[in-house]
Amino acid sequence: MKILATPISVLAWFELDSTPFRCQSEIKGELRPFEIKYELGTCKWFLWKM
């Protein structure tokens, strides 16, 4: 995975007892994993690794 650290807009929902931020999405017909990161100090989301 390549580190990108690109700011993104996010609508997130997850269970309280689960571990968030390991994601996958279908991009151009291929299932690809990625990681997002939330910065508490700035309240911003980043596409961290892809």
N, C-alpha and C positions, 0 to 999 in steps of 0.2 A: 504494500500500500504506500502511496505517495502522500506526504503531508502537504496540504493545500492551505489551511488556515484562512479560508474565504468566508467573509461575513454572509449570512443567509437569514431569511425570514423563516420562522418555524412555528407550526402549531403542533404541540406535543401532548401526548397522553400516554400514561403508563400506570400500572398497578403500584401501590405503595410498597409491596414486598418484592418487586421485581428490580432487575438491574437494567437501566436504560442505556441507550447510545450505541449499541451494536445493531446496525440496520442493514437492510438490503432492498434493492429496488430493481425493477426491470428497466434496462436502458438499451434501446435499439434491439429489443428481443433477447437480450442477455441478462441473466440475474447477476447483479454486482453488489458486493458488500461495501459499506462505507461507515464512517464514524462521524458523529456530530459532537460538539463540545459547547457547554454553556459557561460563560464567564460571569461569575457572581458580581464582581466589582463594576462591570459595565452593563450588565443585564443583556448581553448580546449572545447570539448563537453563531457557531462557525461550522462550516463543512471542514472537518479536521483532516480526515484521511480518506482516500479513495483509490 
